[in-house]
């Protein structure tokens, strides 16, 4: 009896949560992780996690993030954290591949 009640409650909760799809991210003010300028600012952070996440996001944005390549190249060469250097290098490669320039 308890298992059935739990399954019904969990199933109902999942079904209710699926009624609305997330909004499409066309407004960059509502989706800053898609805005290359916001992400480029994150490269200047003193927090290595934020620098790394910004580099990762810029790489995923692709060609529209081309203006961030100089900052990413600088991080790839001189950031004190190896992970940030690696993510920055990967981001440059992804952006160049997406924009057709190697």
C-alpha positions in Angstrom: 0.0 0.0 0.0 2.7 2.5 0.9 4.8 1.7 -2.2 1.7 2.4 -4.4 1.1 5.7 -2.6 4.7 6.7 -3.0 4.7 5.8 -6.7 1.5 7.8 -7.3 2.9 10.9 -5.4 6.2 10.8 -7.2 4.6 10.1 -10.6 2.2 13.0 -10.0 5.0 15.3 -9.1 7.0 14.4 -12.2 3.9 14.9 -14.4 3.2 18.3 -12.9 6.7 19.4 -13.4 6.6 18.5 -17.1 3.6 20.6 -18.0 5.6 23.7 -18.8 8.7 23.6 -21.0 11.5 26.0 -20.2 11.3 29.3 -22.0 13.4 29.6 -25.2 16.5 31.6 -24.5 16.3 34.3 -27.1 16.7 37.2 -24.7 20.3 37.3 -23.6 19.4 39.2 -20.4 17.4 36.1 -19.3 20.2 33.7 -20.4 23.6 35.3 -19.5 25.4 31.9 -20.1 24.6 32.4 -23.8 26.0 36.0 -23.9 29.6 36.1 -25.1 30.2 39.5 -23.5 29.0 38.3 -20.1 31.1 35.2 -20.4 34.2 37.2 -21.4 33.8 39.3 -18.3 33.9 36.0 -16.3 37.4 35.3 -17.6 38.6 38.3 -15.5 37.3 36.8 -12.2 39.6 36.0 -9.3 37.7 32.8 -8.9 39.2 30.0 -10.9 35.9 28.2 -11.1 34.2 31.2 -12.8 37.1 31.6 -15.2 36.9 28.0 -16.1 33.2 28.0 -16.5 33.3 31.1 -18.6 35.9 29.6 -20.9 33.8 26.4 -21.2 30.7 28.4 -22.0 32.5 30.6 -24.6 33.7 27.4 -26.4 30.2 26.1 -26.4 28.8 29.4 -27.8 31.2 29.0 -30.8 31.6 31.6 -33.5 29.7 34.4 -31.8 32.4 34.3 -29.1 35.2 35.1 -31.5 35.9 38.4 -29.8 37.0 36.6 -26.7 39.8 34.6 -28.4 42.6 37.0 -27.3 41.5 36.8 -23.6 41.2 33.0 -23.9 44.6 32.7 -25.5 46.1 34.8 -22.6 44.4 32.5 -20.0 45.6 29.4 -21.9 49.2 30.7 -21.6 49.3 32.3 -18.2 46.4 31.3 -15.9 47.8 29.8 -12.6 45.3 26.9 -12.8 46.0 24.1 -15.2 42.3 23.3 -15.6 41.5 26.9 -16.6 44.4 26.8 -19.1 43.1 23.6 -20.6 39.5 24.8 -20.8 40.7 28.1 -22.4 42.7 26.3 -25.0 39.8 24.0 -25.8 37.5 27.0 -26.1 39.8 28.7 -28.6 39.9 25.5 -30.7 36.0 25.2 -30.6 35.5 28.9 -31.5 37.9 28.7 -34.4 36.4 25.5 -35.7 32.9 27.0 -35.5 33.9 30.2 -37.3 35.9 28.3 -40.0 39.3 29.8 -39.0 42.0 27.5 -37.8 
